[in-house]
Amino acid sequence: MHPRKNLIETFSSFIQFDGDRFQSWAVDGKLRRSMQGVLTKSPEDGAENIWAIYWYRMWLSREIPDLAKGHLSAYLQESCFWSASKTAGTFSNTQYKLPDCFQIAIAQLNQILKSFNPNQGSTLKSYASAIFGTVIRETLRQRHEIDICTTWGILRKVSQKRLVEALEAAGLSADAVESHVIAWNCFKLLYSPNPNNTTRKLNRPDDSTWNAIALSYNSQTKATAIPQEIENLLLNAAKATRQYLYPTVTSINATVGSGDTYEILDNIPSNEQESLLTEIIAAEEQENRNSQLTTMQQILIETINQLEPQAQKILQLYYAEGEIQQNIAKILEIPQYTVSRRLTKVRENLLKTLIQWSQQHLHISVTPDLLKNTNAIMEEWLQAYYSAKRYGTSNSLSP
């Protein structure tokens, strides 16, 4: 990849891929004219980080949020590219290549801007780079699980609550959702797979099983559906589940139309539940926030330092070295499921420690939704913490 030549290009051009390789920089005409205009009014060009903060504050003020986000998306193209390139290399056995990883990461721009705090001493580029890598790794790990599941494996693994959510998200009516759920329950009750097969590799039920499923479905619904109709319901349910749990990622820089015009797409829901860390910080006055962040950070560090050596080594390999669980298991000569369990246990302990501190000192009321949406922030902090340890830089929690 050749570098961009000046500030105008840095804040107005986007990466174009040719297969799995960088091809060129494509300039957005509107962003180029915007950057030319502000530079004309400025007595000095200034450093790119100064302009990054300028556009960040313009986005924060909501005066021209779409234009400001477009400039910041252009600015972070290199950071996203190199994070995607590095991370894609550690997942060589996945179907997701460099452009896919790039799209997964850049789609998180809105969330990055929401959580970034320039007063914490980190530049937008370094902050975004840490999050880009974390987002890609976690997304690929999750998608690998769903990708290797057969249709019938997904239907065995999904919960009824998730299935209903998926069907509703697909736009099905209440009656249609009910029909799909009844068919799914009949399938789970009557399909007894070979115990020697793993759930995610389940094969299609045989004809006698389909006949039994159809009979059970008809007795509950007073319908006269044939086995093929029931199978179609279940295939539709599996498709909706895949799409709901792991939706297709659309690039935030996707080109629309022709020429140099881009449409900036925001795929991040605007009504996301705030994370526990954000809720904790918001509970106190502005002048106390930095002190509380430092205290919380120290509590988390102390908790990590008190872990047994093997758990600390797993964290080091996973977050600092970017190793996948399979490689960690080989390095430490332990089963992969042990690595997975240790990682899960450590995250739970860190979250539990943070919750207890917040309840005792800030009187925060912790809800299930709040806990559910805290994992991403915790992952970002762990990534930043171990990156800082590895490269000798400072790290901090961000509100």
RAMOTA-V885596 format. One record per residue. N is the residue number from 1. PSI is psi in radians with two decimals (NA if undefined). Layout:
[[N;PSI] [N;PSI]]
//
This chain:
[[1;2.22] [2;2.49] [3;2.76] [4;2.62] [5;-0.56] [6;-3.14] [7;-0.64] [8;-0.81] [9;-0.70] [10;-0.62] [11;0.28] [12;0.04] [13;2.70] [14;2.60] [15;2.36] [16;2.29] [17;2.59] [18;1.66] [19;-2.14] [20;0.31] [21;2.65] [22;2.35] [23;-0.93] [24;3.07] [25;2.25] [26;2.19] [27;2.32] [28;2.07] [29;-0.71] [30;-0.76] [31;-0.65] [32;-0.82] [33;-0.65] [34;-0.78] [35;-0.67] [36;-0.68] [37;-0.80] [38;-0.56] [39;-0.56] [40;-0.62] [41;-0.29] [42;2.32] [43;-0.47] [44;2.56] [45;-0.80] [46;2.97] [47;2.73] [48;-0.56] [49;-0.56] [50;-0.75] [51;-0.51] [52;-0.76] [53;-0.66] [54;-0.87] [55;-0.53] [56;-0.76] [57;-0.56] [58;-0.67] [59;-0.73] [60;-0.63] [61;-0.27] [62;0.35] [63;-0.90] [64;1.12] [65;-0.71] [66;-0.74] [67;-0.78] [68;-0.72] [69;-0.59] [70;-0.77] [71;-0.72] [72;-0.58] [73;-0.74] [74;-0.76] [75;-0.65] [76;0.17] [77;-0.83] [78;-0.78] [79;-0.75] [80;-0.72] [81;-0.84] [82;-0.60] [83;-0.75] [84;-0.72] [85;-0.78] [86;-0.77] [87;-0.68] [88;-0.56] [89;-0.46] [90;-0.13] [91;0.91] [92;-0.35] [93;0.17] [94;2.77] [95;-0.20] [96;2.09] [97;-3.03] [98;-0.87] [99;-0.62] [100;-0.78] [101;-0.68] [102;-0.79] [103;-0.74] [104;-0.75] [105;-0.83] [106;-0.39] [107;-0.24] [108;0.16] [109;-0.78] [110;-0.73] [111;-0.64] [112;-0.78] [113;-0.61] [114;-0.65] [115;-0.20] [116;2.42] [117;1.85] [118;-0.29] [119;-0.10] [120;0.04] [121;0.01] [122;2.48] [123;2.77] [124;-0.66] [125;-0.83] [126;-0.66] [127;-0.81] [128;-0.68] [129;-0.75] [130;-0.73] [131;-0.71] [132;-0.86] [133;-0.75] [134;-0.80] [135;-0.77] [136;-0.83] [137;-0.83] [138;-0.70] [139;-0.76] [140;-0.65] [141;-0.77] [142;-0.75] [143;-0.54] [144;-0.70] [145;-0.79] [146;-0.55] [147;-0.63] [148;-0.08] [149;2.39] [150;2.97] [151;-0.77] [152;-0.51] [153;-0.72] [154;-0.76] [155;-0.49] [156;-0.55] [157;-0.54] [158;2.54] [159;2.82] [160;-0.64] [161;-0.82] [162;-0.66] [163;-0.79] [164;-0.76] [165;-0.73] [166;-0.76] [167;-0.68] [168;-0.68] [169;-0.49] [170;-0.07] [171;0.27] [172;2.59] [173;2.92] [174;-0.69] [175;-0.70] [176;-0.70] [177;-0.77] [178;-0.72] [179;-0.75] [180;-0.71] [181;-0.70] [182;-0.78] [183;-0.72] [184;-0.76] [185;-0.69] [186;-0.71] [187;-0.84] [188;-0.58] [189;-0.67] [190;-0.27] [191;1.89] [192;1.67] [193;2.86] [194;2.15] [195;-0.28] [196;-0.23] [197;2.52] [198;2.68] [199;-0.72] [200;-0.22] [201;0.39] [202;2.46] [203;2.92] [204;2.44] [205;2.71] [206;3.03] [207;-0.68] [208;-0.65] [209;-0.72] [210;-0.68] [211;-0.71] [212;-0.71] [213;-0.76] [214;-0.71] [215;-0.77] [216;-0.74] [217;-0.80] [218;-0.61] [219;-0.51] [220;-0.49] [221;-0.12] [222;0.44] [223;3.12] [224;0.78] [225;2.49] [226;2.82] [227;-0.67] [228;-0.63] [229;-0.67] [230;-0.73] [231;-0.70] [232;-0.66] [233;-0.76] [234;-0.65] [235;-0.70] [236;-0.68] [237;-0.72] [238;-0.73] [239;-0.78] [240;-0.65] [241;-0.80] [242;-0.84] [243;-0.64] [244;-0.80] [245;-0.66] [246;1.33] [247;2.73] [248;2.32] [249;2.24] [250;2.31] [251;2.41] [252;-0.25] [253;0.39] [254;2.33] [255;2.34] [256;2.28] [257;-2.62] [258;3.06] [259;-2.54] [260;0.52] [261;2.28] [262;2.58] [263;2.11] [264;2.03] [265;2.36] [266;1.88] [267;0.17] [268;2.18] [269;2.42] [270;-0.27] [271;0.58] [272;2.48] [273;2.30] [274;2.59] [275;2.85] [276;-0.72] [277;-0.75] [278;-0.70] [279;-0.70] [280;-0.82] [281;-0.69] [282;-0.27] [283;-0.27] [284;2.88] [285;2.77] [286;-0.69] [287;-0.29] [288;-0.07] [289;-0.83] [290;-0.70] [291;-0.74] [292;-0.68] [293;-0.75] [294;-0.74] [295;-0.80] [296;-0.73] [297;-0.73] [298;-0.65] [299;-0.76] [300;-0.72] [301;-0.77] [302;-0.67] [303;-0.73] [304;-0.75] [305;-0.37] [306;-0.05] [307;2.72] [308;2.71] [309;-0.72] [310;-0.71] [311;-0.69] [312;-0.66] [313;-0.69] [314;-0.77] [315;-0.73] [316;-0.82] [317;-0.68] [318;-0.82] [319;-0.71] [320;-0.72] [321;-0.23] [322;0.43] [323;2.53] [324;2.87] [325;-0.65] [326;-0.75] [327;-0.66] [328;-0.73] [329;-0.71] [330;-0.75] [331;-0.76] [332;-0.08] [333;0.85] [334;2.81] [335;2.63] [336;-0.62] [337;-0.47] [338;-0.72] [339;-0.81] [340;-0.78] [341;-0.70] [342;-0.76] [343;-0.78] [344;-0.75] [345;-0.71] [346;-0.80] [347;-0.74] [348;-0.72] [349;-0.73] [350;-0.78] [351;-0.72] [352;-0.73] [353;-0.78] [354;-0.69] [355;-0.81] [356;-0.73] [357;-0.77] [358;-0.64] [359;-0.67] [360;-0.68] [361;-0.51] [362;-0.11] [363;0.73] [364;2.37] [365;2.01] [366;2.16] [367;2.80] [368;-0.72] [369;-0.65] [370;-0.75] [371;-0.73] [372;-0.65] [373;0.18] [374;-0.37] [375;-0.70] [376;-0.76] [377;-0.71] [378;-0.71] [379;-0.72] [380;-0.73] [381;-0.77] [382;-0.73] [383;-0.80] [384;-0.68] [385;-0.83] [386;-0.51] [387;-0.71] [388;-0.69] [389;-0.66] [390;-0.74] [391;0.03] [392;0.47] [393;2.97] [394;2.67] [395;2.72] [396;2.78] [397;2.58] [398;2.39] [399;NA]]
//
